[in-house]
Structures are given as structure tokens and as C-alpha cells.
Amino acid sequence: MRLMALAIRFGQLIRDSVLADQAELARVGHVSQARLTQVMNLLNLAPDIQEQILHLSRVERGRDPITERELQPIAATANWTRQRELWE
């Protein structure tokens, strides 16, 4: 949930020209460009999936119900209909 929110915020910073691009964002955030790309790839998810992720209940104890690692193959799928099938 937090990474999805970060990806949306990071995308907004670039769209608003606060930061020039993902490379600058990675430098400012002190993360590798590869790691930033992983986070930003979450923006490739269908909007309704993004919204569902943002509305997941915060986990106080234990494991999150879904991990970023599980989301990456879904985000790598270009077809939103197929993404929704994988999400289910």
C-alpha cells in the first residue's frame, strides 16, 4: 500500500516538473535507479487495481496479504484485462 502511494507521488513530482526524471528522483531519494524503476512499475497496474491496493487495510502484525514481489509480474502485463485476471 505504501509503495503504491509512493509511486503515485513520485509520478506526480515528475509530471509537475519538481524533479526532471526518474534518475533525479533516484538520486534525491538515495536509491538505485533499478529500485526506483521497480516502484514506478506499479503505475503500470490498471487504475482499479491501484485503487484496491491503496484501500487495503494496514497490517498491524504479521505479513502483508500481498507483496511487491507478487505485484511485479502483474504490473509487467500490458493488458489490463489480463492484469485483473491475475489480480483475482
C-alpha positions in Angstrom: 0.0 0.0 0.0 2.8 2.4 0.9 4.8 1.7 -2.2 1.8 2.2 -4.4 1.2 5.6 -2.7 4.9 6.5 -3.2 4.8 5.5 -6.9 1.8 7.8 -7.4 3.5 10.7 -5.5 6.8 10.2 -7.4 4.9 10.2 -10.7 3.3 13.4 -9.7 6.6 15.0 -8.8 7.9 14.2 -12.3 4.7 15.3 -14.1 4.8 18.6 -12.1 8.5 19.1 -13.1 9.5 19.3 -9.4 12.1 16.7 -10.5 13.3 16.2 -14.0 13.1 12.4 -14.3 13.4 9.1 -12.5 17.2 9.3 -12.5 17.0 12.6 -10.5 14.3 11.1 -8.2 16.6 8.1 -7.5 19.5 10.4 -6.7 17.4 12.6 -4.4 15.8 9.5 -2.7 19.2 7.8 -2.3 18.0 4.6 -4.0 19.3 2.9 -7.1 17.6 3.6 -10.4 16.8 -0.1 -10.6 14.9 0.1 -7.3 13.1 3.2 -8.3 12.0 1.6 -11.6 10.6 -1.4 -9.6 8.5 1.0 -7.5 7.4 3.1 -10.5 6.4 0.0 -12.4 3.4 -0.2 -10.0 2.0 2.7 -12.0 1.5 0.2 -14.9 -1.2 -1.5 -12.9 -4.8 -1.0 -14.0 -6.3 2.0 -12.1 -8.9 -0.1 -10.3 -6.1 -2.4 -9.1 -4.1 0.6 -7.9 -7.2 1.8 -6.0 -7.8 -1.6 -4.4 -4.2 -1.7 -3.3 -4.4 1.8 -1.8 -7.5 0.8 0.2 -6.1 -2.4 1.7 -6.2 -2.4 5.4 -3.0 -1.6 7.2 -1.4 -4.7 8.6 -0.5 -4.2 12.3 1.0 -7.6 12.8 2.3 -10.3 10.6 2.7 -10.4 6.8 1.0 -8.2 4.3 -1.6 -10.0 2.3 0.2 -9.2 -1.0 3.8 -8.3 -1.6 5.5 -6.1 -4.1 7.2 -9.2 -5.5 3.8 -10.7 -6.2 2.6 -7.4 -7.9 5.6 -7.1 -10.3 4.5 -9.8 -12.7 1.0 -8.4 -12.8 2.4 -4.8 -13.5 4.6 -6.3 -16.2 1.5 -7.5 -18.1 0.4 -4.8 -20.6 -3.2 -5.9 -20.9 -5.4 -4.6 -18.1 -8.0 -7.3 -18.6 -5.3 -9.9 -18.0 -3.9 -7.9 -15.0 -7.4 -8.1 -13.5 -7.5 -11.9 -14.0 -4.1 -12.3 -12.4 -5.1 -10.0 -9.5 -8.1 -12.1 -8.7 
